[in-house]
Amino acid sequence: MFTNVDLVSPILIYLIYGVYMRRELLECLKPYQREYYIAIFCTFTETVLQLFVPLVMANIVDEGIQSGDLNYILGQGAIMIGISLLALVLGRTAARYAAFTGIGFGAALRQKCFDKIQSLSFNQIDWFKTGSLITRMTTDVTAVQTTFVMSIRMLVRAPVMLITALVLSMMVSIKLSLVFFVSMPVLIIAVVALIARVRPLFTQMQERMDAMNTTIQEDLSGIRVVKSFTREEHEIEKFDERNQLLRSTTEQALNHMVIAMPMVQFLTFGTTIGILWVGGVEIFGGRLLVGQLTTVLAYVNQIMFSMIMLSMLVINLSRALASLKRIMEVVQTQPVIVDGKLAEMAKIHDGEIVFRDVSFKYHETSPECVLEDINLQIPAGQTVGILGGTGSGKSTLVQLIPRLYDVSDGQILVSGTDVRDFSLRELRSKISMVLQKNALFSGTIAENLRLGNPDATDEELHWALKVSGAFDFVMGFKGNLDYEVEQEGSNLSGGQKQRLCIARALLTYPEILILDDSTSAVDVTTENSIIEALNTQLKDMTKLIIAQRISSIMHADQILVLDRGKIESVGTHEQLLKDSEIYADIYRSQQKEVL
């Protein structure tokens, strides 16, 4: 059931977001509904009070000045000052609560977007692209938030001002009011035509900002590669190209937007001239007083000022809607990998893994499978080596086990249960995986190690560091476990990062440990000591080790050789030397390298 926010159906929200209104947006507004309604009430009251000022002014001109009654003039003047002061207080209150609501709404929308990203699969994140997701959570949310703050006041103020001022103007003079009915349709048509021109440009602008942010993100993350190959000029040219495309699109949009203000001012002046002409005729005919004409002119200024603000808001709204559509594409994306049907019941009690007729392709429309007809049984506690050439599917194979991707056909069983039946928390808490790319975060070494086990003691951290071969170098740092890791571990070597990632994985005490080429940056001696420590201290843990060096896996219980997404052979080191030509060729080539 919706809350009272939904039942009241706030005019502001529905006017802004129209067909894009979704429950997610109402949920973002819910914590700030009190401030939202206060802002609307204060804006409404302020607007009504301001509309009474011209009536008081007319009384001063037509009655006080005409009769020379100073007391009447002072009394009406005091009323005008009181109304103005009260309107000032209400306006300040409305602006304060509108800003509070808008900023809170933007923060909640940004949080909802970030939360949804955390639930998406690798495939879905790859589809959106990192640069685009950053743009959506920053620039797009800011555009929506800014328009939201503006609209809380203007979408209340403009209709109230327009309707009330027209009614009061008609009460003063029907003929003068008719001038409004001529200028208003012209203004509306002009603004609608302008929006039709600029809205596609706003969408294109955000897409080009995506491309630019992607370039920045790739360049900064790969800055060492860029400098190593002295490709700075190439990167500068690539960035300049995308930056200039964004600039040109923005200029096109702004060139259309700048027309809005002169256009509205032209209509305002035209309306004023029309009212003065009609009003002059009425005054000379004795059918209208001077004070009444000034009242109508005051209403013209108030109405047209509101229309100027509303026109600018509507133009900004067209950009906000383009941004909101992009945000909602993320928020409304349904995760394809979710908890299984046995989520509350299924538990992993050992590390047995079974592949049954498993095939996988990254996209349903792909003509070829990355993995095909994989059948494999791994008893609990075994150490399994995985070997194969680049593109053979090694990493993809192991990523299917914790459901970083889901199989296209067949099934994978862990502890006798299909992995798709577990809850993701249960599955991934019992399967620790060290990926090829070592991800460390800003913070201390201890904070990085406790990522999967926040309650781990210092003694447990020391144990994991010893098993992973990281204890000595960590104890050599100033501060030891409190040593600060810089962004992406830039102050650590590749081998140090790999060993810390292994230690972090061990601290979750998993039933299955997957090392995806996770010792490639360490020397052979260190690698062998890590594998020996894993085999001696973690005998009951199932270990899958992807390696490039046969020496790393030659003592495994079984070795899996992959070739072009299929199992070429399975066996021990001795068996594969006899039965697998691929394995034997790799072994001989590596032996020559050693010699």
Secondary structure, 3 states (H helix, E strand, C coil): CCCHHHHHCCHHHHHHHHHHCCHHHHHHHHHHHHHHHHHHHHHHHHHHHHHHHHHHHHHHHHHHHHHCCHHHHHHHHHHHHHHHHHHHHHHHHHHHHHHHHHHHHHHHHHHHHHHHHHHCCHHHHHHHCHHHHHHHHHHHHHHHHHHHHHHHHHHHHHHHHHHHHHHHHHHHCHHHHHHHHHHHHHHHHHHHHHHHHHHHHHHHHHHHHHHHHHHHHHHHHCHHHHHHCCCHHHHHHHHHHHHHHHHHHHHHHHHHHCCHHHHHHHHHHHHHHHHHHHHHHHHHCCCCCHHHHHHHHHHHHHHHHHHHHHHHHHHHHHHHHHHHHHHHHHHCCCCCCCCCCCCCCCCCCCCCEEEEEEEECCCCCCCCCCEEEEEEEECCCCEEEEEECCCCCHHHHHHCCCCCCCCCEEEEEECCEEHHHCCHHHHHHCEEEECCCCCCCCEEHHHHHCCCCCCCCHHHHHHHHHHCCCHHHHHCCCCHHHCEECHHHCCCCHHHHHHHHHHHHHCCCCCEEEEECCCCCCCHHHHHHHHHHHHHHCCCCEEEEECCCHHHHCCCCEEEEEECCEEEEEECHHHHHHHCHHHHHHHHHHHHHHC
